[in-house]
Amino acid sequence: MSTIVLRAANLDDAGTVLEFWGRAAEDAHRPADSVVAIEGLIRRDPEALILAFDEGEGAGELVGTVIAGWDGWRCHIYRLAVAPGCRRRGVGGVLIRAAEQRFARLGGTRADAMVLDENDLGQSVWKANGYAPQPEWSRWVKPLAASARS
Ligand SMILES: CC(C)(COP(=O)(O)OP(=O)(O)OC[C@H]1O[C@@H](n2cnc3c(N)ncnc32)[C@H](O)[C@@H]1OP(=O)(O)O)[C@@H](O)C(=O)NCCC(=O)NCCS
């Protein structure tokens, strides 16, 4: 793996992150992303959105993202994505560990991730990092009219 540098996203990154997710992230069965929503996340929790940059040949190129969401109670991981040309080099694992380290600093005791049943690729990386489905629970959802974000 070339040199991967992690840092928290700032407001100036929102547009780049949205564009990145358009070509690198899983997008089925979920609300649409927007710059406004990304900025809202960064304002509410400036350390939640972690970006990975390749400081090797393509110096400064955004190659991965993860949201390490801490709501004061539970630890939720979202938007794990690695640039198609940089996959299978350990970047996904580095991002998962960064999220887990954040949770540990905050006192979290268990991390969870939403993984589509049809996303074999996503399932493979979670399994490789020690995650497993929890068959006793399922996710219940209700879209909220007042907000495009959920
Ligand atoms: C899933 C994703 C984040 C993995 O990122 P990555 O940087 O390639 O992952 P890593 O290199 O850290 O892979 C870690 C392990 O996951 C498993 N894995 C990852 N990609 C795999 C593949 N294509 N086939 C089989 N196993 C795979 C392997 O066990 C791998 O370890 P190994 O390379 O030593 O065998 C990336 O493929 C991606 O962005 N996919 C599209 C978005 C997505 O589905 N995100 C997950 C949402 S739940």
The ligand as an ORCA input file, in Angstrom:
! r2SCAN-3c Opt
* xyz 0 1
  C     -15.809     -2.507      0.313
  C     -14.597     -1.593      0.112
  C     -14.705     -0.369      0.997
  C     -13.312     -2.391      0.484
  O     -12.215     -1.494      0.409
  P     -10.751     -2.058      0.170
  O      -9.791     -0.956      0.400
  O     -10.687     -2.756     -1.148
  O     -10.635     -3.146      1.331
  P      -9.307     -3.814      1.881
  O      -8.210     -3.749      0.854
  O      -9.021     -3.250      3.223
  O      -9.770     -5.323      2.005
  C      -9.797     -5.989      3.262
  C     -10.325     -7.383      3.064
  O     -11.692     -7.350      2.630
  C     -11.917     -8.478      1.759
  N     -12.172     -7.984      0.411
  C     -12.109     -6.721     -0.034
  N     -12.418     -6.654     -1.351
  C     -12.696     -7.916     -1.736
  C     -13.074     -8.503     -2.979
  N     -13.229     -7.761     -4.089
  N     -13.287     -9.827     -3.013
  C     -13.126    -10.594     -1.918
  N     -12.736    -10.111     -0.704
  C     -12.544     -8.775     -0.629
  C     -10.651     -9.291      1.765
  O     -10.715    -10.224      2.838
  C      -9.609     -8.220      2.031
  O      -8.423     -8.713      2.581
  P      -7.286     -9.291      1.573
  O      -7.123     -8.277      0.464
  O      -6.083     -9.432      2.453
  O      -7.813    -10.598      1.059
  C     -14.473     -1.176     -1.391
  O     -14.518     -2.343     -2.186
  C     -15.597     -0.252     -1.835
  O     -15.473      0.961     -1.710
  N     -16.694     -0.822     -2.355
  C     -17.846     -0.005     -2.822
  C     -18.568      0.662     -1.669
  C     -19.059     -0.358     -0.663
  O     -19.648     -1.379     -0.991
  N     -18.799     -0.039      0.637
  C     -19.216     -0.867      1.736
  C     -20.601     -0.485      2.153
  S     -21.210     -1.565      3.418
*
